[in-house]
Every structure is written in C-alpha cells, then in structure tokens.
Amino acid sequence: MKIAVIGAGAIGGLVGAKLALAGEDVTFIVRGKNLETIRANGFKLISAEGQEEVARQVKATDRYEEAGPQDVVILAMKAHQLEAVLKDLPRLFGPDTVVVTMQNGIPFWYFQKHGGTLEGHTVRSVDPDGAVAAGIPASRILGCVVYPASELVAPGVVQHIEGERFPLGELDGSTTERVQRVADALTRAGFKSPVLDNIRAEIWLKLWGNLTFNPISALSHATLVDICQYPLSRELAANMMREAQTAANKLGIEFRVPLEKRIAGAEKVGKHKTSMLQDVEAGRAPEIDALVGSVAELARLTETPTPHIDTVYALVKLLARGMEEAGAGVRMQSAG
C-alpha cells in the first residue's frame, strides 16, 4: 500500500520505518532536519535490544502534492498540531483513502458515529471551533490506540523502548475490509494490531494512564516507576483514574483492566520519561488538553466531579504558560 506518515517523531518514525522495512511504499511528510536526514540516509530504527536497521527505501517530502494520493494517511503528530495540516491534507486523498489517527487522549472524532444524545458533539478541548472534524471526514477515519513507547533520539533516528500494540477500529464498531487491510500491514511490520469493535473503550484504557502519569511526570520530573512507587503520587494517580472511570462509565465505557493492574503496568515500564516530560525538558509545548482537558470536558458533560483532575490540569497549564512566556522572552532577547 501507499502510506503517508505525517510527522516523523517518536511514533511516526517507528511506524513508518517498520512499515517500510516490511515492504510498504512509505512517504514521510516532514520538515527541517528530519527531512534532510531521511532524504540523505533513510530512517534508522534502533530496537529495544539495541539492534539497528535502516529503512533506506522510504521517501520524504515537505510538499503534499509531491506525495500525491495515498491508500493510507497516518496522522502521527500531537492533537494540537492537527489543524495546521488541514489545508494540505486533501492533496493526499484519493477516493478510498483512509486516515489513521494516532493521537493520544480523547480524539476530535470521539462523538462522530457515536450514537445517542451526544452524536456529533464537538470536543472543544481538542477541536475548539470544529475545524478538524470538518476537515477530516468521519467516513475516512480509522481509530487507533498507540501503546509502544519510543523516542526520537536524533533527526531520522528512533529508539524503540517497549510495546508493540496498535489496536484499530472503525468508528461505528464494524469490521470492514479496509480496517483489516491496515491491521494486516501493521502486523506484517511486526506490530500487534487487533481490530476492535469498540475502539473508544480502548482509547479510555490507554488514556487512563496518559491522563495521570503524563502531567504528574511533567510537574515532578519523575519517571513512570518513580511515580508508581512513591505512595503519595501513586494515590494521586489512582484518584485521577477513579474520577475518569466514573465519567467514562456514564458514557457507556467499561474498563476491561482493573485500576491497580493499569498502574502496575505503568510501573513495569520502568525509568521511562513520559512524552509530556520529554516535551517539557526539550522546551516544547506539552500536549495537555487532549490528555487532561478533554477528560475534564467530558466529565462536565456527564456531570462528574473531578477535583483531582482539575487541580493537576490547572497546575500543568500554568507550567505550560510559564514555558511559553520564558520562550517568548528568549526570542525577544535574541531579536534585540
């Protein structure tokens, strides 16, 4: 299949490189140093065991029209970066192109094909004016949950840390030929990609951890195992997870894993820095609203009190504001 991967960061790089190594026709839509490096050297993948492979046959461009229509478009950037690609995205669309969303958190399409009284409701935390939902038709979308942990260690170089699951699902829960084709391609690339009849339940299961461990780590600069083994932070995470579970239950979601088992799973990952902590340490804008703000929003919709979530959300938003102001100050000094 012709597959375009927009973004060649930790997850986009991992997925694109492994798909290319498995024989798929992969084009990275990237800019800057990543673009230069991939064009010159291909994309290097370092396995969890330290083995190196280079996908040399991949293509890279910053021009959507050069890539042309694709069978599959993988959106591998953060949720708050989606709006920036809307204008150019249709250049990758053919009649049957599917879009695989690999964002963490509550996705912009959550209430599309949802049914019930909230059918079509816009999740303002991740899509404030509804532009993303309007720009990416629900008929093209396949939901995806990202479980692997990886890190972009240099332009065009990704280190795979652990995990291999990318569950997929149609928004209406049906099993179609197209979702099976994408799942088969990911499976050939070495991932586990089951097709689920309720992708939203899996989104909540992954979000259960991201909602808690990402902002706690960003505020404390602690790794997953440190958060889970320190009693106070472990209890804070558990309280946030209980609040989220109550809201999700009201939306018809049942969690297939007990809360303590979910925390234990995070603990087993070890000294891993969450994506939000990586962003904070690198001076990048952390992904807050998709992971935390969206849950607070859905809690309001379901009239669920979330005092622990709200407190952590306020603190991490303040952290991001301080980072933004500090960055603006540095830019002004440089300009001066």
Secondary structure per residue as TSV (DSSP state, phi and psi in degrees):
chain	resnum	aa	ss	phi	psi
A	1	M	-	360.0	151.8
A	2	K	E	-84.5	119.8
A	3	I	E	-127.6	122.9
A	4	A	E	-101.7	131.7
A	5	V	E	-112.3	114.1
A	6	I	E	-90.6	112.3
A	7	G	-	100.8	129.4
A	8	A	-	-122.8	47.9
A	9	G	S	-85.5	-150.5
A	10	A	H	-59.7	-46.9
A	11	I	H	-87.1	-46.1
A	12	G	H	-58.6	-41.0
A	13	G	H	-64.5	-44.6
A	14	L	H	-59.5	-50.7
A	15	V	H	-67.0	-47.9
A	16	G	H	-62.4	-43.2
A	17	A	H	-64.4	-44.7
A	18	K	H	-69.8	-36.3
A	19	L	H	-63.5	-41.6
A	20	A	H	-65.8	-42.3
A	21	L	H	-63.4	-25.1
A	22	A	T	-87.1	0.2
A	23	G	T	104.9	2.3
A	24	E	-	-77.5	157.0
A	25	D	E	-88.4	95.1
A	26	V	E	-106.9	132.8
A	27	T	E	-122.8	124.3
A	28	F	E	-88.1	130.4
A	29	I	E	-98.5	103.9
A	30	V	-	-143.4	172.5
A	31	R	-	-134.3	172.8
A	32	G	H	60.2	-141.6
A	33	K	H	-61.5	-36.5
A	34	N	H	-59.6	-45.3
A	35	L	H	-60.6	-49.4
A	36	E	H	-60.4	-45.5
A	37	T	H	-68.0	-44.5
A	38	I	H	-65.3	-40.9
A	39	R	H	-61.9	-39.3
A	40	A	H	-81.0	-39.0
A	41	N	H	-122.9	-4.2
A	42	G	-	79.7	-167.2
A	43	F	E	-115.6	124.5
A	44	K	E	-93.8	132.8
A	45	L	E	-118.5	124.3
A	46	I	E	-104.9	120.0
A	47	S	-	-72.9	169.0
A	48	A	T	-61.5	-23.2
A	49	E	T	-91.4	-1.2
A	50	G	S	95.0	1.7
A	51	Q	-	-77.9	144.0
A	52	E	E	-112.2	136.0
A	53	E	E	-133.3	147.8
A	54	V	E	-122.1	122.6
A	55	A	E	-86.4	95.2
A	56	R	T	-85.0	-20.0
A	57	Q	T	-85.4	0.2
A	58	V	-	-69.9	152.8
A	59	K	E	-106.3	156.8
A	60	A	E	-144.6	138.1
A	61	T	E	-154.8	158.6
A	62	D	S	-109.8	10.4
A	63	R	-	-117.1	113.0
A	64	Y	H	-61.6	-37.7
A	65	E	H	-66.2	-27.2
A	66	E	H	-69.3	-36.6
A	67	A	H	-69.8	-41.5
A	68	G	-	75.2	-177.6
A	69	P	-	-60.6	140.3
A	70	Q	E	-121.9	160.6
A	71	D	E	-77.7	-39.5
A	72	V	E	-136.0	136.0
A	73	V	E	-117.0	122.1
A	74	I	E	-102.5	118.2
A	75	L	E	-88.6	103.7
A	76	A	-	-113.3	25.3
A	77	M	S	-104.0	177.8
A	78	K	-	-76.9	160.0
A	79	A	G	-57.6	-39.6
A	80	H	G	-75.2	-3.2
A	81	Q	G	-99.3	-4.2
A	82	L	G	-65.5	-40.9
A	83	E	G	-60.1	-30.1
A	84	A	G	-66.6	-20.8
A	85	V	G	-101.2	-2.0
A	86	L	T	-60.6	-37.7
A	87	K	T	-64.5	-39.3
A	88	D	T	-93.0	-18.3
A	89	L	G	-54.7	-41.7
A	90	P	G	-59.2	-19.3
A	91	R	G	-66.1	-17.4
A	92	L	G	-95.2	-2.5
A	93	F	E	-91.9	129.7
A	94	G	E	-107.4	-173.6
A	95	P	E	-58.2	-34.3
A	96	D	E	-117.5	17.1
A	97	T	E	-62.5	132.8
A	98	V	E	-107.4	149.9
A	99	V	E	-114.8	120.2
A	100	V	E	-101.1	117.3
A	101	T	E	-92.2	123.0
A	102	M	-	-117.2	36.2
A	103	Q	-	-87.5	145.3
A	104	N	S	-77.2	159.4
A	105	G	S	88.9	-171.5
A	106	I	S	-71.4	122.2
A	107	P	-	-79.3	159.5
A	108	F	T	-59.6	-26.3
A	109	W	T	-92.2	9.4
A	110	Y	T	-50.1	-42.5
A	111	F	T	-96.4	6.9
A	112	Q	T	-77.8	132.0
A	113	K	T	56.9	30.9
A	114	H	-	-88.0	-36.4
A	115	G	-	82.6	167.2
A	116	G	S	79.3	-168.6
A	117	T	T	-69.9	-20.3
A	118	L	T	-98.3	8.8
A	119	E	T	-52.0	126.6
A	120	G	T	79.8	0.0
A	121	H	-	-63.0	138.7
A	122	T	-	-87.8	129.3
A	123	V	-	-84.0	98.0
A	124	R	T	-66.0	-26.7
A	125	S	T	-61.3	-33.5
A	126	V	T	-110.6	-13.3
A	127	D	-	-146.1	71.5
A	128	P	T	-52.3	-41.4
A	129	D	T	-111.5	11.2
A	130	G	S	76.4	10.8
A	131	A	H	-66.5	-38.0
A	132	V	H	-68.7	-45.6
A	133	A	H	-62.2	-35.4
A	134	A	H	-72.6	-31.5
A	135	G	H	-85.8	-19.8
A	136	I	S	-121.8	100.0
A	137	P	-	-57.5	136.2
A	138	A	G	-59.3	-27.5
A	139	S	G	-65.0	-20.0
A	140	R	G	-92.9	-14.2
A	141	I	E	-85.9	137.4
A	142	L	E	-115.9	128.0
A	143	G	E	-76.5	147.9
A	144	C	E	-145.6	141.7
A	145	V	-	-113.9	129.7
A	146	V	-	-100.9	114.4
A	147	Y	-	-102.4	-29.6
A	148	P	-	-61.8	150.9
A	149	A	E	-110.4	130.4
A	150	S	E	-150.7	172.9
A	151	E	E	-146.3	133.2
A	152	L	E	-79.4	104.7
A	153	V	E	-90.6	-16.7
A	154	A	E	-165.9	162.5
A	155	P	T	-54.0	127.1
A	156	G	T	72.1	16.5
A	157	V	E	-136.3	120.6
A	158	V	E	-118.9	135.2
A	159	Q	E	-101.1	118.9
A	160	H	E	-82.3	125.4
A	161	I	E	-95.1	-54.9
A	162	E	E	-168.6	164.2
A	163	G	-	90.4	149.2
A	164	E	-	-148.4	9.5
A	165	R	B	-93.7	128.6
A	166	F	-	-130.6	74.4
A	167	P	-	-60.3	144.6
A	168	L	E	-123.3	158.7
A	169	G	E	-167.6	142.9
A	170	E	E	-68.8	150.5
A	171	L	T	-65.0	-28.1
A	172	D	T	-95.2	5.1
A	173	G	-	83.2	2.7
A	174	S	-	-79.1	160.3
A	175	T	-	-106.7	113.0
A	176	T	-	-116.6	165.9
A	177	E	H	-62.8	-37.9
A	178	R	H	-69.8	-39.0
A	179	V	H	-68.7	-33.0
A	180	Q	H	-69.1	-36.8
A	181	R	H	-63.7	-43.9
A	182	V	H	-66.8	-42.5
A	183	A	H	-60.3	-40.6
A	184	D	H	-64.5	-40.3
A	185	A	H	-63.4	-42.9
A	186	L	H	-66.1	-35.9
A	187	T	H	-66.4	-43.5
A	188	R	H	-61.1	-29.6
A	189	A	T	-78.3	-4.3
A	190	G	T	104.2	7.2
A	191	F	-	-97.0	166.4
A	192	K	B	-102.4	119.6
A	193	S	-	-135.8	71.9
A	194	P	-	-67.9	148.6
A	195	V	B	-92.7	120.6
A	196	L	-	-104.7	150.6
A	197	D	S	-93.0	0.3
A	198	N	-	-147.2	79.7
A	199	I	H	-66.4	-25.8
A	200	R	H	-65.9	-37.8
A	201	A	H	-62.5	-38.1
A	202	E	H	-70.5	-35.7
A	203	I	H	-59.3	-45.0
A	204	W	H	-64.3	-38.0
A	205	L	H	-63.0	-44.5
A	206	K	H	-68.2	-43.9
A	207	L	H	-62.7	-30.4
A	208	W	H	-49.4	-41.3
A	209	G	H	-81.5	-45.6
A	210	N	H	-60.4	-40.7
A	211	L	H	-55.0	-35.9
A	212	T	H	-98.9	-57.0
A	213	F	H	-70.3	-33.1
A	214	N	H	-63.0	-56.6
A	215	P	H	-68.2	-35.4
A	216	I	H	-62.4	-40.7
A	217	S	H	-68.6	-37.8
A	218	A	H	-64.4	-36.7
A	219	L	H	-78.3	-32.2
A	220	S	H	-105.6	-13.3
A	221	H	-	60.4	31.6
A	222	A	-	-102.7	152.6
A	223	T	-	-84.9	173.6
A	224	L	H	-57.9	-48.0
A	225	V	H	-65.3	-34.7
A	226	D	H	-65.6	-43.7
A	227	I	H	-62.2	-43.0
A	228	C	H	-73.1	-27.3
A	229	Q	H	-95.3	-10.3
A	230	Y	S	-92.5	118.6
A	231	P	H	-53.9	-41.7
A	232	L	H	-68.0	-44.1
A	233	S	H	-72.9	-33.0
A	234	R	H	-62.8	-42.3
A	235	E	H	-69.4	-36.2
A	236	L	H	-61.1	-46.4
A	237	A	H	-59.8	-43.3
A	238	A	H	-63.4	-40.5
A	239	N	H	-65.2	-41.4
A	240	M	H	-63.2	-39.9
A	241	M	H	-67.2	-37.1
A	242	R	H	-64.0	-41.9
A	243	E	H	-62.7	-44.5
A	244	A	H	-63.4	-39.9
A	245	Q	H	-62.7	-38.9
A	246	T	H	-62.7	-44.4
A	247	A	H	-64.0	-44.1
A	248	A	H	-63.1	-41.8
A	249	N	H	-56.9	-39.5
A	250	K	H	-67.4	-20.0
A	251	L	T	-95.5	10.6
A	252	G	T	88.0	14.0
A	253	I	-	-97.0	131.1
A	254	E	-	-113.5	135.9
A	255	F	-	-89.3	126.8
A	256	R	S	-84.7	-5.1
A	257	V	S	-123.3	132.5
A	258	P	-	-64.7	154.5
A	259	L	H	-56.5	-48.3
A	260	E	H	-64.1	-33.4
A	261	K	H	-68.4	-35.6
A	262	R	H	-65.0	-41.3
A	263	I	H	-66.5	-41.7
A	264	A	H	-61.1	-36.2
A	265	G	H	-63.7	-40.4
A	266	A	H	-66.1	-38.8
A	267	E	H	-61.7	-36.9
A	268	K	H	-67.6	-22.8
A	269	V	H	-63.7	-29.1
A	270	G	-	90.3	-144.3
A	271	K	S	-80.0	50.9
A	272	H	-	-94.6	132.9
A	273	K	-	-85.8	128.2
A	274	T	-	-64.8	163.7
A	275	S	H	-61.2	-35.0
A	276	M	H	-68.7	-39.0
A	277	L	H	-66.8	-40.5
A	278	Q	H	-58.8	-41.5
A	279	D	H	-64.7	-44.5
A	280	V	H	-61.2	-45.2
A	281	E	H	-66.7	-28.7
A	282	A	H	-89.4	-3.0
A	283	G	T	77.6	17.1
A	284	R	-	-91.9	153.9
A	285	A	-	-63.1	120.1
A	286	P	-	-73.7	152.8
A	287	E	-	-87.0	98.2
A	288	I	-	-106.3	-47.9
A	289	D	I	-68.3	-37.8
A	290	A	I	-67.0	-31.6
A	291	L	I	-92.3	-34.9
A	292	V	I	-119.5	-51.2
A	293	G	I	-59.7	-36.5
A	294	S	H	-65.9	-36.7
A	295	V	H	-69.1	-40.9
A	296	A	H	-60.3	-39.3
A	297	E	H	-64.6	-46.2
A	298	L	H	-68.2	-28.6
A	299	A	H	-65.7	-39.8
A	300	R	H	-64.2	-39.6
A	301	L	H	-61.5	-33.1
A	302	T	T	-100.9	8.4
A	303	E	T	55.5	48.4
A	304	T	-	-109.3	120.1
A	305	P	-	-66.1	135.9
A	306	T	-	-137.3	63.9
A	307	P	H	-62.9	-37.7
A	308	H	H	-71.0	-43.8
A	309	I	H	-61.6	-44.6
A	310	D	H	-62.4	-39.4
A	311	T	H	-66.1	-47.8
A	312	V	H	-65.1	-38.4
A	313	Y	H	-59.8	-46.4
A	314	A	H	-60.6	-42.6
A	315	L	H	-68.3	-43.1
A	316	V	H	-73.9	-29.7
A	317	K	H	-66.3	-38.5
A	318	L	H	-64.3	-40.7
A	319	L	H	-58.8	-46.7
A	320	A	H	-63.0	-38.3
A	321	R	H	-63.7	-42.9
A	322	G	H	-62.3	-39.9
A	323	M	H	-62.8	-41.8
A	324	E	H	-64.2	-43.7
A	325	E	H	-67.0	-38.8
A	326	A	H	-64.7	-40.9
A	327	G	H	-64.8	-40.0
A	328	A	H	-64.5	-37.1
A	329	G	H	-64.7	-41.1
A	330	V	H	-64.0	-41.6
A	331	R	H	-64.5	-39.4
A	332	M	H	-66.3	-40.9
A	333	Q	H	-64.3	-39.6
A	334	S	H	-65.5	-41.3
A	335	A	H	-65.2	-35.3
A	336	G	-	-70.6	360.0
